[in-house]
Amino acid sequence: MPRESYQRRLAALRDRVVEMADLVVQRLRLALETLESGDRRLAREVVEGDHEINELYLDLESECIDLFALEQPVAGDLRFVAASFKIITDLERIGDLATNLAAYAAEVGGGVYAEVDVRRIGALTAEMVEDAIDAFDRGDAAACFEIDRRDDEVDTHCEQAGEVVVRDLITREHGDLSESRVEAIMDEVSLVLLMIRDLERVGDHAVNIAARTLYMEENDDELLY
């Protein structure tokens, strides 16, 4: 009976990690929607809802610690609990980044810097997180390498977006602009660069999740470094 209870706890932990990931991706997609729509009410909902992700994180952290301390898992079970512990940390940080994005939208409204397709970059990173968690849930080690490869694509998009913003800033005719207008342009540029940085970090966290899954399944640390 104790062994059955232990296995149920492991299965429940896996399910709850996936549940947390679903919530985080939902919040990320809502944040991306606010960047396009300028819906400040929805943006505030995303920001104010961050506590739900934090509470879920703390619950799962406590469960992982209990499993370490009371069940003393070994071999594959140990790697699974350790991976879950690390993955929920990445998910919590993605939640924070979603909150950042919604806060930017709440500050300036939608349609910031139309020359940069933030929504597309964000969609790519959200899909990476979804696929990384799917690989974790199914124990699919092979999928982890594909997620790592796609991060290079996201990095390229982010680099190109940053170049668009900087080039546009350099080529603008600032001589005819008032000081207040120059400050507004700089604020807009700063926000877009922050958005790009945060989306790039979402992709990095997705790779972290894939790396932990690969280590969990194959005892392979190739993607950890």
HURAVEN-V355275 format. One record per pair of residues at least 12 apart in sequence whose C-alpha atoms are under 10 Angstrom apart, sorted by the first residue. I is the first residue (numbers start at 1). J is the second residue. Records with the same first field share a line. If there is no record, write none. Layout:
# HURAVEN-V355275
I = J ; J
This chain:
# HURAVEN-V355275
2 = 71
3 = 71
6 = 67 ; 70 ; 71 ; 73
7 = 77
9 = 63 ; 64 ; 67
10 = 63 ; 64 ; 67 ; 77 ; 80 ; 81
13 = 60 ; 63 ; 64 ; 67 ; 80 ; 81 ; 84 ; 85
14 = 80 ; 81 ; 84 ; 136 ; 137
15 = 137
16 = 56 ; 57 ; 59 ; 60 ; 84 ; 88
17 = 56 ; 57 ; 60 ; 84 ; 85 ; 87 ; 88 ; 91 ; 133 ; 136 ; 137
18 = 84 ; 88 ; 130 ; 133 ; 134 ; 136 ; 137
19 = 56 ; 133
20 = 52 ; 53 ; 54 ; 56 ; 57 ; 60 ; 88 ; 91 ; 92 ; 95 ; 133
21 = 53 ; 87 ; 88 ; 90 ; 91 ; 92 ; 94 ; 95 ; 129 ; 130 ; 132 ; 133 ; 134
22 = 91 ; 129 ; 130 ; 133
23 = 52 ; 53 ; 56 ; 91 ; 95
24 = 50 ; 52 ; 53 ; 91 ; 92 ; 93 ; 94 ; 95 ; 96 ; 97 ; 98 ; 126 ; 129 ; 130
25 = 91 ; 94 ; 95 ; 98 ; 125 ; 126 ; 127 ; 128 ; 129 ; 130
26 = 46 ; 95 ; 98 ; 126
27 = 43 ; 45 ; 46 ; 47 ; 49 ; 50 ; 53 ; 94 ; 95 ; 96 ; 97 ; 98 ; 99 ; 102
28 = 46 ; 94 ; 95 ; 96 ; 97 ; 98 ; 99 ; 100 ; 101 ; 102 ; 122 ; 123 ; 125 ; 126 ; 199 ; 202
29 = 46 ; 98 ; 119 ; 122 ; 123 ; 125 ; 126 ; 127
30 = 42 ; 43 ; 45 ; 46 ; 98 ; 99 ; 101 ; 102
31 = 43 ; 44 ; 45 ; 46 ; 47 ; 97 ; 98 ; 99 ; 100 ; 101 ; 102 ; 103 ; 104 ; 105 ; 106 ; 119 ; 122
32 = 98 ; 101 ; 102 ; 105 ; 110 ; 118 ; 119 ; 120 ; 121 ; 122 ; 123 ; 126 ; 199
33 = 101 ; 102 ; 105 ; 110 ; 119 ; 122
34 = 46 ; 101 ; 102 ; 103 ; 104 ; 105 ; 106 ; 109 ; 110 ; 111 ; 119
35 = 101 ; 102 ; 103 ; 104 ; 105 ; 106 ; 108 ; 109 ; 110 ; 111 ; 112 ; 118 ; 119 ; 195
36 = 105 ; 109 ; 110 ; 111 ; 112 ; 114 ; 117 ; 118 ; 119
37 = 105 ; 109 ; 110 ; 111 ; 112
38 = 102 ; 104 ; 105 ; 106 ; 107 ; 108 ; 109 ; 110 ; 111 ; 112
39 = 102 ; 105 ; 106 ; 109 ; 110
40 = 102 ; 103 ; 104 ; 105 ; 106 ; 107 ; 108 ; 109 ; 110
41 = 102 ; 106
42 = 102 ; 105 ; 106
43 = 98 ; 99 ; 100 ; 101 ; 102 ; 103 ; 104 ; 105 ; 106 ; 107 ; 109
44 = 99 ; 102 ; 103 ; 105 ; 106
45 = 99 ; 102
46 = 95 ; 98 ; 99 ; 100 ; 101 ; 102 ; 103
47 = 95 ; 96 ; 98 ; 99 ; 100 ; 101 ; 102 ; 103 ; 106
48 = 99
49 = 95 ; 99
50 = 92 ; 95 ; 96 ; 98 ; 99
51 = 95 ; 96
52 = 95
53 = 88 ; 91 ; 92 ; 93 ; 94 ; 95 ; 96
54 = 89 ; 91 ; 92 ; 93 ; 95 ; 96
55 = 92
56 = 88 ; 92
57 = 85 ; 88 ; 89 ; 91 ; 92
58 = 88 ; 89 ; 92
60 = 84 ; 85 ; 88 ; 89
61 = 84 ; 85 ; 86 ; 88 ; 89
62 = 85
63 = 81 ; 85
64 = 80 ; 81 ; 82 ; 83 ; 84 ; 85 ; 86
65 = 81 ; 82 ; 85
67 = 81 ; 82
68 = 81 ; 82
75 = 216 ; 219
76 = 215 ; 216 ; 217 ; 218 ; 219
77 = 216
78 = 216
79 = 212 ; 213 ; 215 ; 216 ; 217 ; 218 ; 219
80 = 136 ; 139 ; 212 ; 213 ; 215 ; 216 ; 217
81 = 216
82 = 212 ; 215 ; 216
83 = 136 ; 208 ; 209 ; 210 ; 211 ; 212 ; 213 ; 214 ; 215 ; 216 ; 217
84 = 136 ; 209 ; 212 ; 213 ; 216
85 = 212
86 = 208 ; 209 ; 212
87 = 133 ; 136 ; 205 ; 206 ; 208 ; 209 ; 210 ; 211 ; 212 ; 213
88 = 209
89 = 205 ; 209
90 = 129 ; 202 ; 204 ; 205 ; 206 ; 207 ; 208 ; 209
91 = 129 ; 133 ; 202 ; 205 ; 206 ; 208 ; 209
92 = 205
93 = 201 ; 202 ; 205
94 = 126 ; 129 ; 198 ; 199 ; 201 ; 202 ; 203 ; 204 ; 205 ; 206
95 = 202
96 = 198 ; 202
97 = 195 ; 197 ; 198 ; 199 ; 201 ; 202
98 = 122 ; 195 ; 198 ; 199 ; 202
100 = 194 ; 195 ; 198
101 = 191 ; 192 ; 194 ; 195 ; 196 ; 198 ; 199
102 = 195
104 = 191 ; 192 ; 194 ; 195
105 = 191 ; 195
107 = 191
108 = 187 ; 188 ; 191
112 = 188 ; 189 ; 191 ; 192
113 = 164 ; 165 ; 185 ; 188 ; 189 ; 191 ; 192
115 = 161 ; 164 ; 165 ; 168
116 = 157 ; 158 ; 160 ; 161 ; 162 ; 163 ; 164 ; 165 ; 192 ; 196
117 = 157 ; 158 ; 161 ; 196
118 = 157 ; 158 ; 161 ; 192 ; 195 ; 196 ; 199
119 = 199
120 = 154 ; 157
121 = 153 ; 154 ; 155 ; 157 ; 158 ; 161 ; 195 ; 196 ; 199 ; 200 ; 203
122 = 154 ; 195 ; 196 ; 198 ; 199 ; 200 ; 202 ; 203
123 = 199
124 = 150 ; 151 ; 153 ; 154 ; 157 ; 199 ; 202 ; 203
125 = 147 ; 150 ; 151 ; 153 ; 154 ; 199 ; 200 ; 201 ; 202 ; 203 ; 204 ; 205 ; 206
126 = 199 ; 202 ; 203 ; 206
127 = 147 ; 203 ; 206
128 = 146 ; 147 ; 148 ; 150 ; 151 ; 154 ; 202 ; 203 ; 204 ; 205 ; 206 ; 207 ; 209 ; 210
129 = 147 ; 202 ; 203 ; 204 ; 205 ; 206 ; 207 ; 208 ; 209 ; 210
130 = 206
131 = 143 ; 144 ; 146 ; 147 ; 206 ; 209 ; 210
132 = 144 ; 145 ; 146 ; 147 ; 148 ; 205 ; 206 ; 207 ; 208 ; 209 ; 210 ; 211 ; 212 ; 213
133 = 206 ; 209 ; 210 ; 213
134 = 210
135 = 147 ; 209 ; 210 ; 213 ; 214
136 = 209 ; 210 ; 211 ; 212 ; 213 ; 214 ; 216 ; 217
137 = 213
138 = 213
139 = 213 ; 214 ; 216 ; 217 ; 218
140 = 210 ; 213 ; 214 ; 217 ; 218
141 = 210 ; 211 ; 212 ; 213 ; 214 ; 215 ; 216 ; 217 ; 218 ; 220
142 = 210 ; 213 ; 214 ; 217 ; 218
143 = 210 ; 213 ; 214
144 = 206 ; 207 ; 208 ; 209 ; 210 ; 211 ; 212 ; 213 ; 214 ; 215 ; 223
145 = 207 ; 210 ; 211 ; 214 ; 222 ; 223
146 = 207 ; 210
147 = 203 ; 204 ; 206 ; 207 ; 208 ; 209 ; 210 ; 211
148 = 203 ; 204 ; 206 ; 207 ; 208 ; 209 ; 210 ; 211 ; 223
149 = 207
150 = 203 ; 207
151 = 200 ; 201 ; 202 ; 203 ; 204 ; 205 ; 206 ; 207
152 = 200 ; 203 ; 204
153 = 203
154 = 199 ; 200 ; 201 ; 202 ; 203 ; 204
155 = 196 ; 197 ; 199 ; 200 ; 201 ; 203 ; 204
156 = 200
157 = 196 ; 200
158 = 193 ; 195 ; 196 ; 197 ; 198 ; 199 ; 200
159 = 196 ; 197 ; 200
161 = 192 ; 193 ; 196
162 = 189 ; 192 ; 193 ; 194 ; 196 ; 197
163 = 193
165 = 188 ; 189 ; 190 ; 192 ; 193
166 = 189 ; 193
168 = 189
169 = 185 ; 186 ; 189
207 = 223 ; 224
208 = 223 ; 224 ; 225
209 = 223 ; 224
210 = 223 ; 224
211 = 223 ; 224 ; 225
212 = 224
